[in-house]
Amino acid sequence: MRSDAPVSTTTLRGQLQRCSINSATLGHRSPIDRVARRVADAGFGWIAPWRRDLEGVDVPSLRRQLDDDGLRVSSLCRSTFFPHATADARARSIDDNKAALDTAAELRAACYVLVVGGLAEGSRDLDAARDQVIEGIGTLLDHAAKVGVPLALEPLHPMYAADRSCVSTLRQALDICDLLSPHDRRFLGVAIDIYHVWWDPDLFEQIGRAGRDRRILGFHVSDWLRETGDLLLDRGMMGDGVVELNRIRRAVDDAGYDGPIEVEIFSRDTWWTRAEEAVLRACADRLETCC
């Protein structure tokens, strides 16, 4: 049964300053300072760097450039996985995530995205993996509050449960938020990525719940291709696939979210082969016409 959800055709035309480009959308091909300049020149107001793009980069200098370019940081991607076979490995993961939170604070990122990991090495115990995720996020919460960067738990499509995320639905992510931080909602919420949740029959109900609980910290857009060639590296540009992009975006807005809308497209054989300026033009056009 089709749920009651917004069906407005109002798009993001004229709202590029609200929109963000995740650096993965450009394929990690250029230095982050060059990517940032191109994102700003294309009219976007936000950028979301991946940690790999910051290796060897002087972060304070990058932050000054972003200020000069008029760019804010919608998120820092992404966390080190939490589930591991040994306590020492889990402790190293926590330390690495704390260091990343420090970097996110230097960038004044709106949130730090948690992609939590799947099964521990050699394990078939999904419940144990989820327990380790809950423990790990709980351990990070104090540091997130200390540096002032919220944790945005991003559920991933269930095809990734084994290797990338044992948290597969928005309901699961919100249940973890309620368990770990039932009253103080400032530093733990969710990132809603259309690619991962568009299929969920419970989606609109859970978007409404996330809005009522003030848990929406990020919103990512791309598209799901009907005949995708790679489940990781063949995301579609908005409008090229089957997702009701505008309907979902309106539901998120109606739930009270007014933050950045982040384009995150992994596309090894299509968009990553095209000039960065052409990709940015396509992103701008599709945001304004499809989202």
C-alpha positions in Angstrom: 0.0 0.0 0.0 1.3 3.4 -0.9 1.9 5.5 2.2 0.7 9.1 2.7 3.7 11.2 1.7 4.3 14.5 -0.1 3.8 14.4 -3.8 4.7 18.0 -4.6 6.6 18.6 -7.8 8.5 21.6 -6.4 12.2 21.1 -7.0 15.4 22.6 -5.8 15.5 25.2 -8.6 17.5 28.2 -7.4 18.7 26.4 -4.3 22.2 25.3 -5.2 23.6 27.2 -2.3 21.8 24.7 -0.1 23.3 21.8 -2.0 26.6 20.0 -1.4 29.0 17.9 -3.5 30.5 14.8 -1.8 34.0 14.6 -3.1 33.4 10.9 -4.1 31.1 12.2 -6.8 34.2 13.5 -8.6 36.0 10.2 -8.2 38.9 11.4 -5.9 40.9 12.3 -9.0 42.0 15.8 -8.0 43.5 17.4 -4.9 40.7 18.5 -2.5 41.6 22.2 -2.8 41.1 22.1 -6.5 37.9 20.1 -6.1 36.6 22.7 -3.6 37.4 25.6 -5.9 35.4 23.9 -8.7 32.5 23.1 -6.4 32.3 26.8 -5.4 32.7 28.0 -9.0 29.8 25.8 -10.0 27.5 27.6 -7.5 27.2 25.1 -4.7 27.3 26.2 -1.0 28.7 23.1 0.6 31.2 20.3 0.2 31.7 16.9 1.8 35.3 15.7 1.8 36.3 12.1 2.3 39.1 11.4 4.8 41.2 9.9 2.0 41.1 13.3 0.3 42.6 14.9 3.3 45.7 12.7 3.6 48.7 15.0 3.6 46.6 18.1 3.5 47.0 21.0 5.9 43.5 21.1 7.3 43.6 24.7 8.8 44.8 26.0 5.4 42.0 24.1 3.6 39.5 25.5 6.0 40.7 29.0 5.2 40.3 28.3 1.5 36.8 27.1 2.0 36.0 30.2 3.9 37.4 32.3 1.1 35.4 30.3 -1.5 32.2 30.6 0.6 31.9 26.8 1.2 30.7 25.1 4.3 31.3 21.4 5.1 28.2 19.3 5.1 29.9 16.2 6.5 33.2 14.4 6.8 33.1 10.9 5.4 33.4 8.4 6.8 34.0 6.4 10.1 36.3 3.5 10.6 34.3 0.3 11.0 33.4 -0.7 14.6 33.1 -4.6 14.5 36.4 -6.5 14.9 37.5 -9.9 16.1 39.7 -8.5 18.9 39.4 -5.9 21.6 42.6 -4.3 20.5 41.3 -3.8 17.0 38.1 -2.3 18.3 40.1 0.1 20.5 42.2 1.2 17.5 39.0 1.8 15.6 37.7 4.1 18.4 41.0 6.0 18.5 40.9 6.5 14.7 37.3 7.7 14.8 38.2 10.2 17.6 41.1 11.6 15.5 38.6 11.9 12.6 36.2 13.8 14.8 39.0 16.2 15.6 39.5 16.8 11.9 35.8 17.3 11.4 35.9 19.9 14.1 38.7 21.7 12.4 36.7 21.8 9.2 33.6 22.9 11.1 31.8 20.0 9.6 28.0 19.8 10.2 28.4 16.1 11.1 30.6 13.1 11.0 29.1 10.2 9.0 29.1 6.8 10.6 29.3 3.8 8.2 29.6 1.3 10.9 30.9 -1.9 9.3 29.6 -5.4 8.9 30.6 -8.8 10.3 33.8 -9.0 12.2 36.6 -11.0 10.5 35.7 -14.7 10.5 32.3 -14.1 12.1 28.8 -15.1 11.0 27.2 -13.4 14.1 25.3 -10.4 12.9 23.8 -9.7 16.3 27.3 -9.5 17.8 28.4 -7.1 15.1 25.4 -4.9 15.9 26.3 -5.0 19.6 29.8 -3.9 18.8 28.4 -1.0 16.7 26.2 0.1 19.6 29.2 -0.1 22.0 31.5 1.8 19.6 29.1 4.6 19.0 28.4 4.9 22.7 32.1 5.2 23.3 32.4 8.0 20.7 29.5 10.1 22.0 31.4 12.0 24.7 34.2 12.9 22.2 31.6 14.1 19.7 30.1 16.4 22.3 33.5 17.6 23.4 34.5 18.7 19.9 31.0 19.8 18.9 30.5 17.5 15.9 27.3 15.4 15.7 27.5 11.7 14.7 25.3 10.9 11.7 24.5 7.2 11.6 23.9 6.2 8.0 22.0 2.9 7.3 23.2 1.1 4.2 21.3 -1.1 1.8 21.1 -4.7 3.2 23.3 -6.0 0.4 26.2 -4.4 2.4 25.3 -6.1 5.7 28.2 -8.5 5.6 31.0 -6.1 4.8 30.1 -2.4 5.2 27.1 -1.9 7.5 25.1 -4.2 9.7 22.6 -1.3 10.1 20.4 -1.6 7.1 17.2 0.5 7.8 16.3 3.9 9.0 14.3 2.3 11.8 17.4 0.4 13.0 19.5 3.5 13.0 16.8 5.5 14.9 16.4 2.7 17.4 20.2 2.9 18.1 19.9 6.7 18.5 17.1 6.3 21.0 19.0 3.7 22.9 22.2 5.6 23.2 21.0 9.2 23.5 17.3 9.2 24.3 17.1 12.8 25.6 20.1 14.8 24.3 19.6 14.7 20.6 22.4 17.2 19.7 25.2 14.8 19.0 23.6 11.6 17.6 21.3 11.4 14.6 21.0 9.9 11.1 22.1 10.6 7.6 19.4 9.5 5.1 21.0 8.4 1.8 18.4 7.8 -0.9 20.5 5.1 -2.6 20.4 3.0 0.5 16.8 3.5 1.8 14.6 4.2 -1.2 13.3 0.6 -1.3 12.1 0.5 2.3 8.3 0.2 2.7 8.7 1.8 6.1 10.7 4.8 4.8 8.2 7.6 5.0 7.0 6.6 8.5 10.6 6.6 9.7 11.4 9.9 8.0 8.5 11.4 9.9 9.8 9.8 13.2 13.3 11.1 12.5 11.8 14.6 12.0 9.7 14.5 15.1 12.8 13.4 17.1 15.0 16.0 15.5 17.4 13.3 14.3 18.0 14.2 10.7 21.6 15.4 10.3 22.2 14.7 6.6 20.4 13.9 3.4 22.2 12.3 0.4 20.9 12.0 -3.1 21.8 9.9 -6.2 19.7 7.4 -8.1 19.3 3.6 -8.4 19.8 2.3 -11.9 17.3 -0.4 -13.0 20.1 -2.4 -14.5 23.0 -1.4 -12.3 26.3 -2.8 -13.4 28.0 -2.7 -10.0 26.3 -2.6 -6.6 28.9 -0.3 -5.2 30.4 1.7 -8.1 27.4 2.2 -10.4 25.1 4.7 -8.8 23.0 6.8 -11.1 22.9 10.5 -11.6 19.6 11.9 -10.3 16.9 11.3 -12.8 18.6 8.4 -14.5 17.1 5.7 -12.3 14.0 4.6 -10.6 13.9 6.5 -7.3 11.1 8.9 -6.4 13.7 11.6 -5.7 11.4 14.6 -5.3 8.8 12.7 -3.2 11.5 11.5 -0.7 13.2 14.9 -0.7 9.9 16.7 0.1 9.2 14.2 2.9 12.6 15.0 4.4 12.0 18.7 4.2 8.5 18.3 5.6 10.0 16.5 8.5 11.8 19.7 9.4 15.2 19.2 7.8 16.5 22.4 6.3 20.2 21.4 6.1 22.4 20.7 3.1 21.4 18.2 0.4 24.5 16.2 -0.6 25.1 14.6 -3.9 27.1 11.3 -3.4 27.6 9.3 -6.6 30.0 6.4 -7.0 30.3 5.8 -10.7 33.5 4.2 -11.8 32.6 3.6 -15.4 30.4 6.6 -16.2 30.6 9.8 -14.1 34.2 9.3 -12.9 35.4 9.1 -16.5 34.0 12.6 -17.3 35.5 16.0 -16.7 34.8 17.3 -13.2 33.2 20.5 -14.5 30.8 18.4 -16.6 29.9 16.3 -13.6 29.2 19.4 -11.6 27.0 20.9 -14.3 25.0 17.6 -14.5 24.6 17.6 -10.7 23.4 21.2 -10.7 20.9 20.5 -13.5 19.5 17.3 -12.0 19.2 18.8 -8.5 17.2 21.7 -9.9 15.0 19.6 -12.2 14.6 16.2 -10.5 15.0 16.8 -6.8 
